[in-house]
Amino acid sequence: MLDKTTRPRDAVQRTAATVALVRTAPQRERVFEDVQRAMELAHWHDYITAGAEIALKPNLGWDKLIPGAISAPWVVEGVIIALKDYAGKLFMVESNQVVVNVEKVFRLSGMADICRRHNIPWVNMSRGQFVRMRDPERLVLKDVHLPEILTRTELITLPLLKTHNKTTLSGAIKNQWGCLETLRHNFHPVLPEALVDLNTLVRPRFAVMDGTVGLEGDGPKSGRPKEMNVILASANLVGIDSVAARIMGFDPSAVHHLTLCAQHGLGSLPGRFALTGDPVESVAQPFVPAAHNAVSGLEMILRQSFVERLIFKTPLLWIPAWGARRYYDLWDWRVGRKLRREFFARS
């Protein structure tokens, strides 16, 4: 039984917190056990206040259900099981995207069933109340609105082991992107700096990374699933992403937002924290890095053109948004359904 009088460690201690890496297997009960083992190895109860209300932030950013592109129900449920006798009320939170209705993903992914089974309220942060946060000293998010629920809960982020065409990998730091309002894509040109500000504002207490199935290639949406069977956990956001990068074959020190976040006290790079559990070498598999697909590539071109403001900051945004959605529908018809079929045939 955990000692419920334990107080969470401060931000300085979290900066150098241990990262746990645990190998697992594709069986539901085994995943539950290994999620709890990873969390214990990373001393999760040292960073979460006993009895506190907790917001769980999975990655539900895609409705095509490509394995590895969104959070797996087993890992999320494993975290809930580990928390339920220690924490207070739990919430599951996520947000819409310009081209994704998260309510649809919530249902199709099985997360709605998990919330019903464990009596956990679902909060679509795009539809909730927001609180204005102003600070001229921030790097780029000097005047933003954040979901009100994140101002009164302790945040546990549940990221994925996947590539990303703008940040190399989508991990514990990038997973908070959905905590901004729907038009957050306008911060893409200053993404590393925005991630520093955002994570400073919402300050996740702990991260559990779902590496049961990774995503390589053109992530975050049009990549290819890669069975990995690993779970990572830590209160050290830069640390857990650094270990994930090494597993994927990337150099953490070459990932701009990781080095920038480390400089601003959001965690530490390898050499400044302990790694426990299984060694990286036992699970490492090179991932195909992400390139810009047609949608991301066109966005980058338009953002450097004279029509940038007209396209992205007026109601004309519906035109490229409609086009992006049609592109992904076609991609899923031509590629995505084949990837799903092949993955489940061999897994």
PyMOL commands that set and color helices and strands:
alter all, ss='L'
color gray80, all
select helices_A, chain A and resi 11-15+28-41+44-46+73-83+102-108+111-118+125-127+148-151+174-179+182-202+237-248+252-254+256-263+280-282+294-303+308-312+315-346
alter helices_A, ss='H'
color red, helices_A
select strands_A, chain A and resi 19-23+54-57+90-94+122-124+130-134+143-147+154-157+160-164+168-170+206-218+222-234+275-277
alter strands_A, ss='S'
color yellow, strands_A
deselect
rebuild
show_as cartoon
